[in-house]
Amino acid sequence: MGTRERPVGHKEMVALLKRLGFAQVRSNGSHEHWEGVYGGKRRLVTLDEHHSPYHRGLLRDIRNQIGISRSDFWSSV
């Protein structure tokens, strides 16, 4: 059986991005754009506060934008 990922709230995701060295570069309505370097590459992450808490599909997309593995993500949250 697979493990079920818990939803992650907007404030918790913002705290994670800040811990990883990301900074908010702009905001457009409910969308926030965060920029940082992870894994030696410049990354741009988009968060939409209206879709918080973030569930499985959005969490996968956010992890891909950050460039972080699933296990590293969950150990950092």
PDB file of N, CA, C and O in Angstrom, chain B, residues numbered from 101:
ATOM      1  N   MET B 101       0.823  -1.178   0.000  1.00  0.00           N
ATOM      2  CA  MET B 101       0.000   0.000   0.000  1.00  0.00           C
ATOM      3  C   MET B 101       0.870   1.245   0.000  1.00  0.00           C
ATOM      4  O   MET B 101       1.892   1.297   0.684  1.00  0.00           O
ATOM      5  N   GLY B 102       0.458   2.259  -0.778  1.00  0.00           N
ATOM      6  CA  GLY B 102       1.189   3.512  -0.817  1.00  0.00           C
ATOM      7  C   GLY B 102       0.874   4.366   0.399  1.00  0.00           C
ATOM      8  O   GLY B 102      -0.125   4.160   1.088  1.00  0.00           O
ATOM      9  N   THR B 103       1.732   5.311   0.638  1.00  0.00           N
ATOM     10  CA  THR B 103       1.480   6.227   1.740  1.00  0.00           C
ATOM     11  C   THR B 103       0.681   7.406   1.212  1.00  0.00           C
ATOM     12  O   THR B 103       0.845   7.819   0.064  1.00  0.00           O
ATOM     13  N   ARG B 104      -0.158   7.925   2.035  1.00  0.00           N
ATOM     14  CA  ARG B 104      -1.007   9.044   1.641  1.00  0.00           C
ATOM     15  C   ARG B 104      -0.337  10.337   2.090  1.00  0.00           C
ATOM     16  O   ARG B 104       0.000  10.497   3.263  1.00  0.00           O
ATOM     17  N   GLU B 105      -0.149  11.255   1.150  1.00  0.00           N
ATOM     18  CA  GLU B 105       0.468  12.538   1.483  1.00  0.00           C
ATOM     19  C   GLU B 105      -0.577  13.459   2.097  1.00  0.00           C
ATOM     20  O   GLU B 105      -1.708  13.544   1.619  1.00  0.00           O
ATOM     21  N   ARG B 106      -0.188  14.133   3.143  1.00  0.00           N
ATOM     22  CA  ARG B 106      -1.101  15.077   3.777  1.00  0.00           C
ATOM     23  C   ARG B 106      -1.070  16.405   3.017  1.00  0.00           C
ATOM     24  O   ARG B 106      -0.054  16.740   2.408  1.00  0.00           O
ATOM     25  N   PRO B 107      -2.154  17.153   3.045  1.00  0.00           N
ATOM     26  CA  PRO B 107      -2.161  18.476   2.414  1.00  0.00           C
ATOM     27  C   PRO B 107      -1.199  19.417   3.143  1.00  0.00           C
ATOM     28  O   PRO B 107      -0.972  19.274   4.344  1.00  0.00           O
ATOM     29  N   VAL B 108      -0.647  20.365   2.419  1.00  0.00           N
ATOM     30  CA  VAL B 108       0.271  21.349   2.989  1.00  0.00           C
ATOM     31  C   VAL B 108      -0.345  22.726   2.783  1.00  0.00           C
ATOM     32  O   VAL B 108      -0.718  23.089   1.668  1.00  0.00           O
ATOM     33  N   GLY B 109      -0.447  23.487   3.866  1.00  0.00           N
ATOM     34  CA  GLY B 109      -1.034  24.821   3.800  1.00  0.00           C
ATOM     35  C   GLY B 109      -0.092  25.840   3.179  1.00  0.00           C
ATOM     36  O   GLY B 109       1.110  25.607   3.054  1.00  0.00           O
ATOM     37  N   HIS B 110      -0.662  26.973   2.793  1.00  0.00           N
ATOM     38  CA  HIS B 110       0.112  28.029   2.133  1.00  0.00           C
ATOM     39  C   HIS B 110       1.233  28.558   3.029  1.00  0.00           C
ATOM     40  O   HIS B 110       2.370  28.706   2.581  1.00  0.00           O
ATOM     41  N   LYS B 111       0.915  28.842   4.290  1.00  0.00           N
ATOM     42  CA  LYS B 111       1.931  29.384   5.205  1.00  0.00           C
ATOM     43  C   LYS B 111       3.077  28.400   5.400  1.00  0.00           C
ATOM     44  O   LYS B 111       4.238  28.800   5.478  1.00  0.00           O
ATOM     45  N   GLU B 112       2.753  27.123   5.479  1.00  0.00           N
ATOM     46  CA  GLU B 112       3.776  26.094   5.646  1.00  0.00           C
ATOM     47  C   GLU B 112       4.658  26.002   4.398  1.00  0.00           C
ATOM     48  O   GLU B 112       5.868  25.807   4.510  1.00  0.00           O
ATOM     49  N   MET B 113       4.059  26.140   3.211  1.00  0.00           N
ATOM     50  CA  MET B 113       4.820  26.091   1.970  1.00  0.00           C
ATOM     51  C   MET B 113       5.732  27.310   1.848  1.00  0.00           C
ATOM     52  O   MET B 113       6.878  27.191   1.413  1.00  0.00           O
ATOM     53  N   VAL B 114       5.226  28.474   2.231  1.00  0.00           N
ATOM     54  CA  VAL B 114       6.039  29.693   2.200  1.00  0.00           C
ATOM     55  C   VAL B 114       7.230  29.548   3.146  1.00  0.00           C
ATOM     56  O   VAL B 114       8.348  29.927   2.795  1.00  0.00           O
ATOM     57  N   ALA B 115       7.004  29.006   4.334  1.00  0.00           N
ATOM     58  CA  ALA B 115       8.093  28.797   5.294  1.00  0.00           C
ATOM     59  C   ALA B 115       9.142  27.848   4.719  1.00  0.00           C
ATOM     60  O   ALA B 115      10.339  28.069   4.903  1.00  0.00           O
ATOM     61  N   LEU B 116       8.708  26.799   4.027  1.00  0.00           N
ATOM     62  CA  LEU B 116       9.639  25.858   3.407  1.00  0.00           C
ATOM     63  C   LEU B 116      10.469  26.556   2.334  1.00  0.00           C
ATOM     64  O   LEU B 116      11.688  26.391   2.285  1.00  0.00           O
ATOM     65  N   LEU B 117       9.812  27.333   1.476  1.00  0.00           N
ATOM     66  CA  LEU B 117      10.545  28.037   0.418  1.00  0.00           C
ATOM     67  C   LEU B 117      11.589  28.983   1.011  1.00  0.00           C
ATOM     68  O   LEU B 117      12.709  29.066   0.506  1.00  0.00           O
ATOM     69  N   LYS B 118      11.229  29.689   2.070  1.00  0.00           N
ATOM     70  CA  LYS B 118      12.183  30.594   2.720  1.00  0.00           C
ATOM     71  C   LYS B 118      13.359  29.821   3.299  1.00  0.00           C
ATOM     72  O   LYS B 118      14.501  30.268   3.188  1.00  0.00           O
ATOM     73  N   ARG B 119      13.101  28.661   3.919  1.00  0.00           N
ATOM     74  CA  ARG B 119      14.189  27.837   4.466  1.00  0.00           C
ATOM     75  C   ARG B 119      15.124  27.352   3.367  1.00  0.00           C
ATOM     76  O   ARG B 119      16.323  27.184   3.592  1.00  0.00           O
ATOM     77  N   LEU B 120      14.571  27.128   2.176  1.00  0.00           N
ATOM     78  CA  LEU B 120      15.379  26.664   1.047  1.00  0.00           C
ATOM     79  C   LEU B 120      16.081  27.813   0.323  1.00  0.00           C
ATOM     80  O   LEU B 120      16.799  27.585  -0.651  1.00  0.00           O
ATOM     81  N   GLY B 121      15.878  29.045   0.791  1.00  0.00           N
ATOM     82  CA  GLY B 121      16.569  30.192   0.210  1.00  0.00           C
ATOM     83  C   GLY B 121      15.810  30.907  -0.892  1.00  0.00           C
ATOM     84  O   GLY B 121      16.391  31.721  -1.610  1.00  0.00           O
ATOM     85  N   PHE B 122      14.529  30.624  -1.042  1.00  0.00           N
ATOM     86  CA  PHE B 122      13.717  31.289  -2.055  1.00  0.00           C
ATOM     87  C   PHE B 122      13.212  32.621  -1.513  1.00  0.00           C
ATOM     88  O   PHE B 122      13.045  32.793  -0.306  1.00  0.00           O
ATOM     89  N   ALA B 123      12.971  33.567  -2.431  1.00  0.00           N
ATOM     90  CA  ALA B 123      12.430  34.870  -2.064  1.00  0.00           C
ATOM     91  C   ALA B 123      11.282  35.203  -3.007  1.00  0.00           C
ATOM     92  O   ALA B 123      11.318  34.860  -4.188  1.00  0.00           O
ATOM     93  N   GLN B 124      10.277  35.865  -2.483  1.00  0.00           N
ATOM     94  CA  GLN B 124       9.142  36.251  -3.322  1.00  0.00           C
ATOM     95  C   GLN B 124       9.578  37.397  -4.220  1.00  0.00           C
ATOM     96  O   GLN B 124      10.069  38.418  -3.737  1.00  0.00           O
ATOM     97  N   VAL B 125       9.400  37.232  -5.526  1.00  0.00           N
ATOM     98  CA  VAL B 125       9.835  38.255  -6.472  1.00  0.00           C
ATOM     99  C   VAL B 125       8.678  39.095  -6.995  1.00  0.00           C
ATOM    100  O   VAL B 125       8.879  40.244  -7.387  1.00  0.00           O
ATOM    101  N   ARG B 126       7.478  38.543  -7.007  1.00  0.00           N
ATOM    102  CA  ARG B 126       6.315  39.335  -7.410  1.00  0.00           C
ATOM    103  C   ARG B 126       5.033  38.609  -7.004  1.00  0.00           C
ATOM    104  O   ARG B 126       5.025  37.428  -6.659  1.00  0.00           O
ATOM    105  N   SER B 127       3.963  39.381  -7.065  1.00  0.00           N
ATOM    106  CA  SER B 127       2.653  38.843  -6.735  1.00  0.00           C
ATOM    107  C   SER B 127       1.662  39.403  -7.743  1.00  0.00           C
ATOM    108  O   SER B 127       1.687  40.593  -8.057  1.00  0.00           O
ATOM    109  N   ASN B 128       0.791  38.537  -8.247  1.00  0.00           N
ATOM    110  CA  ASN B 128      -0.206  38.955  -9.227  1.00  0.00           C
ATOM    111  C   ASN B 128      -1.537  38.345  -8.799  1.00  0.00           C
ATOM    112  O   ASN B 128      -1.788  37.165  -9.047  1.00  0.00           O
ATOM    113  N   GLY B 129      -2.378  39.131  -8.168  1.00  0.00           N
ATOM    114  CA  GLY B 129      -3.633  38.596  -7.636  1.00  0.00           C
ATOM    115  C   GLY B 129      -3.331  37.607  -6.530  1.00  0.00           C
ATOM    116  O   GLY B 129      -2.661  37.944  -5.554  1.00  0.00           O
ATOM    117  N   SER B 130      -3.824  36.384  -6.677  1.00  0.00           N
ATOM    118  CA  SER B 130      -3.575  35.367  -5.657  1.00  0.00           C
ATOM    119  C   SER B 130      -2.310  34.565  -5.947  1.00  0.00           C
ATOM    120  O   SER B 130      -1.916  33.722  -5.141  1.00  0.00           O
ATOM    121  N   HIS B 131      -1.667  34.816  -7.092  1.00  0.00           N
ATOM    122  CA  HIS B 131      -0.459  34.077  -7.458  1.00  0.00           C
ATOM    123  C   HIS B 131       0.787  34.779  -6.925  1.00  0.00           C
ATOM    124  O   HIS B 131       0.971  35.982  -7.111  1.00  0.00           O
ATOM    125  N   GLU B 132       1.632  34.003  -6.262  1.00  0.00           N
ATOM    126  CA  GLU B 132       2.914  34.505  -5.777  1.00  0.00           C
ATOM    127  C   GLU B 132       4.012  33.788  -6.547  1.00  0.00           C
ATOM    128  O   GLU B 132       3.943  32.579  -6.767  1.00  0.00           O
ATOM    129  N   HIS B 133       5.029  34.547  -6.956  1.00  0.00           N
ATOM    130  CA  HIS B 133       6.151  33.972  -7.687  1.00  0.00           C
ATOM    131  C   HIS B 133       7.389  34.051  -6.797  1.00  0.00           C
ATOM    132  O   HIS B 133       7.768  35.121  -6.322  1.00  0.00           O
ATOM    133  N   TRP B 134       8.003  32.898  -6.585  1.00  0.00           N
ATOM    134  CA  TRP B 134       9.171  32.769  -5.727  1.00  0.00           C
ATOM    135  C   TRP B 134      10.356  32.327  -6.566  1.00  0.00           C
ATOM    136  O   TRP B 134      10.229  31.458  -7.429  1.00  0.00           O
ATOM    137  N   GLU B 135      11.510  32.929  -6.309  1.00  0.00           N
ATOM    138  CA  GLU B 135      12.707  32.605  -7.067  1.00  0.00           C
ATOM    139  C   GLU B 135      13.816  32.199  -6.109  1.00  0.00           C
ATOM    140  O   GLU B 135      13.951  32.749  -5.016  1.00  0.00           O
ATOM    141  N   GLY B 136      14.598  31.232  -6.540  1.00  0.00           N
ATOM    142  CA  GLY B 136      15.723  30.782  -5.736  1.00  0.00           C
ATOM    143  C   GLY B 136      16.598  29.842  -6.534  1.00  0.00           C
ATOM    144  O   GLY B 136      16.312  29.528  -7.690  1.00  0.00           O
ATOM    145  N   VAL B 137      17.661  29.402  -5.906  1.00  0.00           N
ATOM    146  CA  VAL B 137      18.573  28.443  -6.526  1.00  0.00           C
ATOM    147  C   VAL B 137      18.511  27.167  -5.709  1.00  0.00           C
ATOM    148  O   VAL B 137      18.718  27.181  -4.495  1.00  0.00           O
ATOM    149  N   TYR B 138      18.225  26.064  -6.385  1.00  0.00           N
ATOM    150  CA  TYR B 138      18.188  24.765  -5.720  1.00  0.00           C
ATOM    151  C   TYR B 138      18.817  23.754  -6.650  1.00  0.00           C
ATOM    152  O   TYR B 138      18.472  23.688  -7.830  1.00  0.00           O
ATOM    153  N   GLY B 139      19.736  22.969  -6.129  1.00  0.00           N
ATOM    154  CA  GLY B 139      20.419  21.978  -6.954  1.00  0.00           C
ATOM    155  C   GLY B 139      21.293  22.619  -8.015  1.00  0.00           C
ATOM    156  O   GLY B 139      21.534  22.030  -9.069  1.00  0.00           O
ATOM    157  N   GLY B 140      21.771  23.831  -7.738  1.00  0.00           N
ATOM    158  CA  GLY B 140      22.640  24.524  -8.676  1.00  0.00           C
ATOM    159  C   GLY B 140      21.919  25.181  -9.840  1.00  0.00           C
ATOM    160  O   GLY B 140      22.566  25.677 -10.763  1.00  0.00           O
ATOM    161  N   LYS B 141      20.601  25.195  -9.816  1.00  0.00           N
ATOM    162  CA  LYS B 141      19.824  25.793 -10.902  1.00  0.00           C
ATOM    163  C   LYS B 141      18.883  26.858 -10.364  1.00  0.00           C
ATOM    164  O   LYS B 141      18.336  26.725  -9.269  1.00  0.00           O
ATOM    165  N   ARG B 142      18.701  27.921 -11.149  1.00  0.00           N
ATOM    166  CA  ARG B 142      17.743  28.961 -10.798  1.00  0.00           C
ATOM    167  C   ARG B 142      16.342  28.394 -11.001  1.00  0.00           C
ATOM    168  O   ARG B 142      16.043  27.819 -12.048  1.00  0.00           O
ATOM    169  N   ARG B 143      15.498  28.556 -10.008  1.00  0.00           N
ATOM    170  CA  ARG B 143      14.144  27.993 -10.040  1.00  0.00           C
ATOM    171  C   ARG B 143      13.109  29.089  -9.826  1.00  0.00           C
ATOM    172  O   ARG B 143      13.340  30.031  -9.068  1.00  0.00           O
ATOM    173  N   LEU B 144      11.968  28.960 -10.495  1.00  0.00           N
ATOM    174  CA  LEU B 144      10.833  29.844 -10.290  1.00  0.00           C
ATOM    175  C   LEU B 144       9.647  28.984  -9.871  1.00  0.00           C
ATOM    176  O   LEU B 144       9.267  28.048 -10.574  1.00  0.00           O
ATOM    177  N   VAL B 145       9.068  29.309  -8.722  1.00  0.00           N
ATOM    178  CA  VAL B 145       7.951  28.543  -8.160  1.00  0.00           C
ATOM    179  C   VAL B 145       6.742  29.468  -8.070  1.00  0.00           C
ATOM    180  O   VAL B 145       6.845  30.591  -7.577  1.00  0.00           O
ATOM    181  N   THR B 146       5.604  28.991  -8.548  1.00  0.00           N
ATOM    182  CA  THR B 146       4.361  29.754  -8.487  1.00  0.00           C
ATOM    183  C   THR B 146       3.420  29.099  -7.485  1.00  0.00           C
ATOM    184  O   THR B 146       3.141  27.903  -7.564  1.00  0.00           O
ATOM    185  N   LEU B 147       2.937  29.901  -6.542  1.00  0.00           N
ATOM    186  CA  LEU B 147       1.960  29.433  -5.558  1.00  0.00           C
ATOM    187  C   LEU B 147       0.668  30.213  -5.749  1.00  0.00           C
ATOM    188  O   LEU B 147       0.697  31.423  -5.976  1.00  0.00           O
ATOM    189  N   ASP B 148      -0.451  29.534  -5.658  1.00  0.00           N
ATOM    190  CA  ASP B 148      -1.761  30.164  -5.729  1.00  0.00           C
ATOM    191  C   ASP B 148      -2.452  29.931  -4.390  1.00  0.00           C
ATOM    192  O   ASP B 148      -2.905  28.826  -4.090  1.00  0.00           O
ATOM    193  N   GLU B 149      -2.522  30.988  -3.598  1.00  0.00           N
ATOM    194  CA  GLU B 149      -3.064  30.859  -2.243  1.00  0.00           C
ATOM    195  C   GLU B 149      -4.509  30.357  -2.242  1.00  0.00           C
ATOM    196  O   GLU B 149      -4.936  29.723  -1.278  1.00  0.00           O
ATOM    197  N   HIS B 150      -5.264  30.630  -3.303  1.00  0.00           N
ATOM    198  CA  HIS B 150      -6.661  30.196  -3.363  1.00  0.00           C
ATOM    199  C   HIS B 150      -6.794  28.678  -3.452  1.00  0.00           C
ATOM    200  O   HIS B 150      -7.858  28.137  -3.151  1.00  0.00           O
ATOM    201  N   HIS B 151      -5.726  27.978  -3.862  1.00  0.00           N
ATOM    202  CA  HIS B 151      -5.776  26.521  -3.946  1.00  0.00           C
ATOM    203  C   HIS B 151      -5.208  25.850  -2.693  1.00  0.00           C
ATOM    204  O   HIS B 151      -5.037  24.632  -2.658  1.00  0.00           O
ATOM    205  N   SER B 152      -4.918  26.652  -1.666  1.00  0.00           N
ATOM    206  CA  SER B 152      -4.412  26.107  -0.410  1.00  0.00           C
ATOM    207  C   SER B 152      -5.576  25.511   0.376  1.00  0.00           C
ATOM    208  O   SER B 152      -6.668  26.078   0.334  1.00  0.00           O
ATOM    209  N   PRO B 153      -5.405  24.416   1.079  1.00  0.00           N
ATOM    210  CA  PRO B 153      -4.168  23.644   1.194  1.00  0.00           C
ATOM    211  C   PRO B 153      -3.878  22.881  -0.100  1.00  0.00           C
ATOM    212  O   PRO B 153      -4.778  22.467  -0.831  1.00  0.00           O
ATOM    213  N   TYR B 154      -2.581  22.717  -0.345  1.00  0.00           N
ATOM    214  CA  TYR B 154      -2.129  22.061  -1.567  1.00  0.00           C
ATOM    215  C   TYR B 154      -2.189  20.549  -1.380  1.00  0.00           C
ATOM    216  O   TYR B 154      -1.667  20.010  -0.404  1.00  0.00           O
ATOM    217  N   HIS B 155      -2.823  19.884  -2.318  1.00  0.00           N
ATOM    218  CA  HIS B 155      -2.980  18.431  -2.270  1.00  0.00           C
ATOM    219  C   HIS B 155      -2.012  17.758  -3.229  1.00  0.00           C
ATOM    220  O   HIS B 155      -1.160  18.417  -3.825  1.00  0.00           O
ATOM    221  N   ARG B 156      -2.141  16.481  -3.371  1.00  0.00           N
ATOM    222  CA  ARG B 156      -1.203  15.608  -4.075  1.00  0.00           C
ATOM    223  C   ARG B 156      -0.710  16.148  -5.428  1.00  0.00           C
ATOM    224  O   ARG B 156       0.497  16.263  -5.641  1.00  0.00           O
ATOM    225  N   GLY B 157      -1.625  16.475  -6.332  1.00  0.00           N
ATOM    226  CA  GLY B 157      -1.232  16.921  -7.667  1.00  0.00           C
ATOM    227  C   GLY B 157      -0.468  18.230  -7.650  1.00  0.00           C
ATOM    228  O   GLY B 157       0.565  18.362  -8.307  1.00  0.00           O
ATOM    229  N   LEU B 158      -0.976  19.204  -6.895  1.00  0.00           N
ATOM    230  CA  LEU B 158      -0.285  20.489  -6.803  1.00  0.00           C
ATOM    231  C   LEU B 158       1.041  20.354  -6.071  1.00  0.00           C
ATOM    232  O   LEU B 158       2.013  21.019  -6.428  1.00  0.00           O
ATOM    233  N   LEU B 159       1.094  19.510  -5.059  1.00  0.00           N
ATOM    234  CA  LEU B 159       2.360  19.294  -4.351  1.00  0.00           C
ATOM    235  C   LEU B 159       3.412  18.717  -5.289  1.00  0.00           C
ATOM    236  O   LEU B 159       4.578  19.108  -5.235  1.00  0.00           O
ATOM    237  N   ARG B 160       3.002  17.791  -6.148  1.00  0.00           N
ATOM    238  CA  ARG B 160       3.931  17.216  -7.124  1.00  0.00           C
ATOM    239  C   ARG B 160       4.448  18.317  -8.060  1.00  0.00           C
ATOM    240  O   ARG B 160       5.645  18.382  -8.339  1.00  0.00           O
ATOM    241  N   ASP B 161       3.551  19.177  -8.539  1.00  0.00           N
ATOM    242  CA  ASP B 161       3.952  20.263  -9.429  1.00  0.00           C
ATOM    243  C   ASP B 161       4.899  21.236  -8.732  1.00  0.00           C
ATOM    244  O   ASP B 161       5.887  21.673  -9.323  1.00  0.00           O
ATOM    245  N   ILE B 162       4.604  21.572  -7.489  1.00  0.00           N
ATOM    246  CA  ILE B 162       5.458  22.489  -6.729  1.00  0.00           C
ATOM    247  C   ILE B 162       6.824  21.855  -6.489  1.00  0.00           C
ATOM    248  O   ILE B 162       7.849  22.523  -6.632  1.00  0.00           O
ATOM    249  N   ARG B 163       6.851  20.567  -6.122  1.00  0.00           N
ATOM    250  CA  ARG B 163       8.134  19.865  -5.933  1.00  0.00           C
ATOM    251  C   ARG B 163       8.953  19.890  -7.217  1.00  0.00           C
ATOM    252  O   ARG B 163      10.166  20.097  -7.175  1.00  0.00           O
ATOM    253  N   ASN B 164       8.302  19.682  -8.353  1.00  0.00           N
ATOM    254  CA  ASN B 164       9.005  19.713  -9.636  1.00  0.00           C
ATOM    255  C   ASN B 164       9.550  21.103  -9.934  1.00  0.00           C
ATOM    256  O   ASN B 164      10.655  21.227 -10.462  1.00  0.00           O
ATOM    257  N   GLN B 165       8.801  22.148  -9.609  1.00  0.00           N
ATOM    258  CA  GLN B 165       9.277  23.511  -9.826  1.00  0.00           C
ATOM    259  C   GLN B 165      10.486  23.807  -8.944  1.00  0.00           C
ATOM    260  O   GLN B 165      11.425  24.473  -9.378  1.00  0.00           O
ATOM    261  N   ILE B 166      10.464  23.314  -7.710  1.00  0.00           N
ATOM    262  CA  ILE B 166      11.598  23.506  -6.796  1.00  0.00           C
ATOM    263  C   ILE B 166      12.785  22.669  -7.244  1.00  0.00           C
ATOM    264  O   ILE B 166      13.934  23.095  -7.125  1.00  0.00           O
ATOM    265  N   GLY B 167      12.508  21.476  -7.761  1.00  0.00           N
ATOM    266  CA  GLY B 167      13.575  20.555  -8.145  1.00  0.00           C
ATOM    267  C   GLY B 167      13.998  19.657  -7.001  1.00  0.00           C
ATOM    268  O   GLY B 167      15.115  19.141  -6.990  1.00  0.00           O
ATOM    269  N   ILE B 168      13.110  19.469  -6.040  1.00  0.00           N
ATOM    270  CA  ILE B 168      13.409  18.689  -4.840  1.00  0.00           C
ATOM    271  C   ILE B 168      12.756  17.311  -4.956  1.00  0.00           C
ATOM    272  O   ILE B 168      11.666  17.173  -5.512  1.00  0.00           O
ATOM    273  N   SER B 169      13.429  16.310  -4.431  1.00  0.00           N
ATOM    274  CA  SER B 169      12.860  14.964  -4.467  1.00  0.00           C
ATOM    275  C   SER B 169      11.706  14.862  -3.469  1.00  0.00           C
ATOM    276  O   SER B 169      11.579  15.673  -2.552  1.00  0.00           O
ATOM    277  N   ARG B 170      10.888  13.863  -3.670  1.00  0.00           N
ATOM    278  CA  ARG B 170       9.733  13.649  -2.791  1.00  0.00           C
ATOM    279  C   ARG B 170      10.184  13.427  -1.349  1.00  0.00           C
ATOM    280  O   ARG B 170       9.625  14.016  -0.424  1.00  0.00           O
ATOM    281  N   SER B 171      11.191  12.582  -1.159  1.00  0.00           N
ATOM    282  CA  SER B 171      11.647  12.283   0.206  1.00  0.00           C
ATOM    283  C   SER B 171      12.286  13.508   0.862  1.00  0.00           C
ATOM    284  O   SER B 171      12.064  13.755   2.048  1.00  0.00           O
ATOM    285  N   ASP B 172      13.079  14.280   0.105  1.00  0.00           N
ATOM    286  CA  ASP B 172      13.681  15.494   0.663  1.00  0.00           C
ATOM    287  C   ASP B 172      12.611  16.528   1.004  1.00  0.00           C
ATOM    288  O   ASP B 172      12.713  17.232   2.009  1.00  0.00           O
ATOM    289  N   PHE B 173      11.590  16.612   0.162  1.00  0.00           N
ATOM    290  CA  PHE B 173      10.495  17.546   0.422  1.00  0.00           C
ATOM    291  C   PHE B 173       9.824  17.221   1.750  1.00  0.00           C
ATOM    292  O   PHE B 173       9.644  18.100   2.592  1.00  0.00           O
ATOM    293  N   TRP B 174       9.451  15.946   1.936  1.00  0.00           N
ATOM    294  CA  TRP B 174       8.719  15.577   3.151  1.00  0.00           C
ATOM    295  C   TRP B 174       9.595  15.625   4.397  1.00  0.00           C
ATOM    296  O   TRP B 174       9.078  15.804   5.499  1.00  0.00           O
ATOM    297  N   SER B 175      10.896  15.470   4.249  1.00  0.00           N
ATOM    298  CA  SER B 175      11.759  15.607   5.426  1.00  0.00           C
ATOM    299  C   SER B 175      11.991  17.081   5.769  1.00  0.00           C
ATOM    300  O   SER B 175      12.402  17.400   6.885  1.00  0.00           O
ATOM    301  N   SER B 176      11.727  17.986   4.808  1.00  0.00           N
ATOM    302  CA  SER B 176      11.910  19.422   5.033  1.00  0.00           C
ATOM    303  C   SER B 176      10.661  20.116   5.546  1.00  0.00           C
ATOM    304  O   SER B 176      10.746  21.177   6.163  1.00  0.00           O
ATOM    305  N   VAL B 177       9.494  19.517   5.293  1.00  0.00           N
ATOM    306  CA  VAL B 177       8.223  20.170   5.678  1.00  0.00           C
ATOM    307  C   VAL B 177       8.027  20.100   7.165  1.00  0.00           C
ATOM    308  O   VAL B 177       7.022  20.591   7.679  1.00  0.00           O
TER     309      VAL B 177
END
